[in-house]
Amino acid sequence: MRIIPAIDIIDGKCVRLTKGNYATKKIYNEKPLEIAKEFEANGIQYLHLVDLDGAKSGQIVNYKILEQISENTNLKIDFGGGLKTNADLEIAFNSGASQITGGSIAVKNPDLFQEWISKYGSKIILGADVDNEKIAISGWQETSDLDLLPFIKKYQNFGIETIICTDISKDGMLEGPSFSLYEKIVAAFPDINLIASGGVSSFEELPKLQLLGCEGVIIGKAIYEGKISLKQLQNFIINKI
């Protein structure tokens, strides 16, 4: 199971929100590159970088941060937030993204998102963020009437290989991830790479997610609040647990 720390960006700074509420913003570092370098120094190879300004405004905003991290580390970066057009996608890839995550666009412009899947294949990740198993969009400011499992099935039929599923009710709460939700997804879609996101609060939860069949796990606030150390993650990665 891949360990994927998260860096969320507002105004060029590393922040975390609670349940996606922008009013709960807490700044952890004004220089995201410093955090990315620290991750890399501890054996981490992957990064989930989210442009929260972009998610809210509907267009890519913080691509310079992506560029800075990609030019100064070897991290494989999956980038999301506000990618709505071919121009946004081009900026993200040109700025160093290894993969991009599309959530809102998969709801609001499915034809274009299908084109991206056809053209870029595994470089495209489906962002399936849910509130009571209903898909949420626009930086979680809106909840759609789309149910999670049919939503995933639709895009599996179009060739999506990887999904990131965040249970918004768990995100930033440090109360543990949504194990039952991920179990349901893995059972329904055994051939899809599931990346769990939201609520991770302790190191002990990681082997449980691995046993469930998650291909990766995104960890945010638990790292920043010292609930999980980078040394623990390094040991997990090199199988010294």
C-alpha positions as CSV (number, residue, x, y, z in Angstrom):
1,M,0.0,0.0,0.0
2,R,1.4,3.4,-1.0
3,I,1.8,6.1,1.6
4,I,0.7,9.4,0.1
5,P,1.0,12.5,2.3
6,A,-1.2,15.5,1.4
7,I,-0.3,19.1,1.0
8,D,-3.3,21.4,0.6
9,I,-2.6,24.9,-0.7
10,I,-4.4,28.2,0.0
11,D,-2.6,31.4,-0.9
12,G,0.5,29.5,-1.6
13,K,0.6,28.1,2.0
14,C,0.3,24.6,3.4
15,V,-3.0,24.4,5.2
16,R,-5.6,21.8,6.5
17,L,-9.3,22.1,6.7
18,T,-11.9,20.2,8.8
19,K,-14.6,18.5,6.7
20,G,-13.7,20.7,3.8
21,N,-14.9,23.9,5.6
22,Y,-12.7,26.8,4.4
23,A,-13.5,28.7,7.6
24,T,-11.6,26.1,9.6
25,K,-8.3,26.8,7.7
26,K,-5.2,26.2,9.8
27,I,-1.8,27.1,8.3
28,Y,1.0,24.6,9.0
29,N,3.8,26.0,6.9
30,E,4.1,29.0,4.6
31,K,6.6,27.2,2.4
32,P,5.1,23.9,1.1
33,L,8.4,23.0,-0.6
34,E,10.0,22.6,2.9
35,I,7.4,20.0,3.8
36,A,7.7,18.2,0.5
37,K,11.5,17.9,1.0
38,E,11.0,16.6,4.5
39,F,8.6,13.9,3.2
40,E,11.2,12.9,0.6
41,A,14.0,12.8,3.2
42,N,12.0,10.2,5.1
43,G,11.6,7.8,2.2
44,I,8.3,9.0,0.9
45,Q,7.9,8.8,-2.9
46,Y,4.4,10.2,-3.5
47,L,2.5,13.4,-2.8
48,H,-1.1,14.4,-3.0
49,L,-1.1,18.1,-3.8
50,V,-4.5,19.9,-3.7
51,D,-5.1,23.5,-5.0
52,L,-7.9,24.5,-2.6
53,D,-8.0,28.0,-4.2
54,G,-8.5,26.3,-7.5
55,A,-11.2,23.9,-6.2
56,K,-13.2,26.9,-5.0
57,S,-12.7,29.1,-8.0
58,G,-13.0,26.4,-10.7
59,Q,-9.7,27.0,-12.4
60,I,-6.1,26.1,-11.6
61,V,-4.5,28.7,-9.3
62,N,-1.5,27.3,-7.4
63,Y,0.4,25.6,-10.2
64,K,3.6,27.5,-9.3
65,I,3.7,25.5,-6.0
66,L,3.4,22.3,-8.1
67,E,6.2,23.5,-10.3
68,Q,8.4,24.4,-7.4
69,I,8.0,21.0,-5.7
70,S,8.4,19.0,-8.9
71,E,11.6,20.8,-9.8
72,N,13.2,20.4,-6.4
73,T,12.1,16.9,-5.4
74,N,11.7,13.5,-7.0
75,L,8.2,13.0,-5.6
76,K,5.6,11.6,-7.9
77,I,2.8,14.2,-7.5
78,D,-0.9,13.7,-8.0
79,F,-2.4,17.2,-8.4
80,G,-6.1,18.2,-8.1
81,G,-8.3,21.2,-7.5
82,G,-9.9,23.3,-10.1
83,L,-9.0,21.4,-13.2
84,K,-11.9,22.1,-15.5
85,T,-10.4,22.6,-19.0
86,N,-7.8,21.2,-21.4
87,A,-5.7,24.3,-20.6
88,D,-5.8,23.6,-16.9
89,L,-4.8,20.0,-17.5
90,E,-1.9,21.1,-19.8
91,I,-0.7,23.6,-17.1
92,A,-0.7,20.8,-14.4
93,F,1.2,18.3,-16.5
94,N,3.7,21.0,-17.7
95,S,4.2,22.1,-14.1
96,G,5.3,18.6,-13.2
97,A,2.2,16.6,-12.1
98,S,2.6,12.8,-12.6
99,Q,-1.1,12.3,-12.3
100,I,-4.1,14.6,-12.0
101,T,-7.3,14.0,-10.0
102,G,-10.6,15.1,-11.4
103,G,-13.7,15.3,-9.2
104,S,-16.0,18.1,-10.1
105,I,-15.3,17.9,-13.8
106,A,-16.4,14.2,-13.7
107,V,-19.8,15.4,-12.6
108,K,-20.2,18.7,-14.5
109,N,-18.4,17.8,-17.8
110,P,-18.4,14.0,-18.1
111,D,-17.7,14.1,-21.8
112,L,-14.5,16.0,-21.4
113,F,-13.4,13.9,-18.4
114,Q,-14.0,10.8,-20.6
115,E,-11.7,12.3,-23.2
116,W,-9.0,12.8,-20.6
117,I,-9.3,9.1,-19.6
118,S,-9.0,8.0,-23.2
119,K,-6.0,10.3,-23.9
120,Y,-4.0,10.0,-20.7
121,G,-5.1,6.6,-19.3
122,S,-3.6,5.9,-15.8
123,K,-2.4,9.5,-15.4
124,I,-6.1,10.4,-14.7
125,I,-7.5,9.6,-11.2
126,L,-11.2,9.9,-10.4
127,G,-11.9,11.9,-7.3
128,A,-14.9,10.4,-5.6
129,D,-15.5,12.6,-2.5
130,V,-18.6,11.7,-0.6
131,D,-21.1,13.0,2.0
132,N,-23.4,10.2,3.0
133,E,-22.3,8.4,-0.1
134,K,-23.4,11.3,-2.3
135,I,-20.7,12.8,-4.6
136,A,-19.6,16.3,-3.4
137,I,-18.0,18.8,-5.8
138,S,-16.5,22.3,-6.1
139,G,-14.2,22.0,-3.1
140,W,-17.0,20.2,-1.3
141,Q,-19.1,23.3,-1.4
142,E,-21.8,21.4,-3.2
143,T,-23.3,18.0,-2.9
144,S,-24.7,16.3,-6.0
145,D,-27.5,13.7,-6.2
146,L,-25.1,11.1,-7.6
147,D,-24.6,7.9,-5.6
148,L,-21.0,6.8,-5.1
149,L,-21.1,3.2,-6.5
150,P,-22.9,3.9,-9.8
151,F,-20.6,6.9,-10.2
152,I,-17.5,4.7,-9.9
153,K,-19.0,2.1,-12.1
154,K,-19.7,4.6,-14.9
155,Y,-16.1,5.7,-15.0
156,Q,-14.8,2.1,-14.6
157,N,-16.6,1.4,-17.9
158,F,-14.7,4.3,-19.5
159,G,-11.4,2.9,-18.3
160,I,-10.6,4.6,-15.0
161,E,-8.0,2.6,-13.1
162,T,-7.6,4.6,-9.8
163,I,-9.9,6.4,-7.5
164,I,-9.4,8.6,-4.5
165,C,-12.4,8.4,-2.1
166,T,-12.7,10.8,0.7
167,D,-15.4,10.5,3.3
168,I,-16.0,14.2,4.0
169,S,-17.5,13.5,7.4
170,K,-14.2,12.0,8.4
171,D,-11.8,14.5,6.8
172,G,-9.7,16.4,9.3
173,M,-11.5,14.9,12.3
174,L,-8.7,12.5,13.4
175,E,-11.3,10.0,14.3
176,G,-10.3,7.2,12.0
177,P,-11.1,6.4,8.3
178,S,-14.3,5.1,6.9
179,F,-13.3,1.4,6.9
180,S,-16.8,0.1,6.1
181,L,-17.1,2.4,3.1
182,Y,-13.7,1.3,1.7
183,E,-14.6,-2.3,2.3
184,K,-17.8,-1.8,0.2
185,I,-15.9,-0.2,-2.6
186,V,-13.2,-2.9,-2.8
187,A,-15.9,-5.6,-2.8
188,A,-17.7,-3.9,-5.6
189,F,-14.7,-3.0,-7.7
190,P,-11.8,-5.4,-7.0
191,D,-10.0,-4.4,-10.1
192,I,-9.8,-0.6,-9.3
193,N,-7.0,0.9,-7.3
194,L,-8.6,2.5,-4.3
195,I,-6.8,5.3,-2.5
196,A,-8.4,5.9,0.9
197,S,-8.5,9.5,2.1
198,G,-9.9,11.2,5.2
199,G,-9.8,10.6,8.9
200,V,-6.6,8.7,9.3
201,S,-5.6,9.3,12.9
202,S,-3.1,6.7,14.0
203,F,-0.4,4.4,12.6
204,E,-2.4,1.3,13.6
205,E,-5.0,2.2,11.0
206,L,-2.6,1.7,8.1
207,P,-2.3,-2.1,8.2
208,K,-6.1,-2.3,8.5
209,L,-6.5,-0.3,5.3
210,Q,-3.9,-2.4,3.6
211,L,-5.7,-5.6,4.6
212,L,-9.0,-4.2,3.3
213,G,-7.3,-4.0,-0.1
214,C,-6.6,-0.2,-0.4
215,E,-3.8,0.5,-3.0
216,G,-2.8,3.7,-1.3
217,V,-3.7,6.0,1.6
218,I,-3.6,9.7,1.8
219,I,-2.5,11.1,5.2
220,G,-2.8,14.8,6.1
221,K,-3.6,16.2,9.5
222,A,-2.4,13.2,11.3
223,I,1.2,14.0,10.1
224,Y,0.9,17.7,10.8
225,E,-0.6,17.2,14.3
226,G,2.1,14.6,15.2
227,K,-0.3,11.7,15.5
228,I,1.8,9.7,13.0
229,S,5.5,10.3,12.7
230,L,7.4,10.4,9.4
231,K,9.7,7.7,10.9
232,Q,6.8,5.4,11.4
233,L,5.8,6.0,7.8
234,Q,9.4,5.3,6.7
235,N,9.4,2.0,8.6
236,F,6.0,1.1,7.1
237,I,7.4,1.8,3.6
238,I,10.4,-0.4,4.1
239,N,8.4,-3.1,5.8
240,K,10.0,-2.7,9.2
241,I,6.8,-2.6,11.1
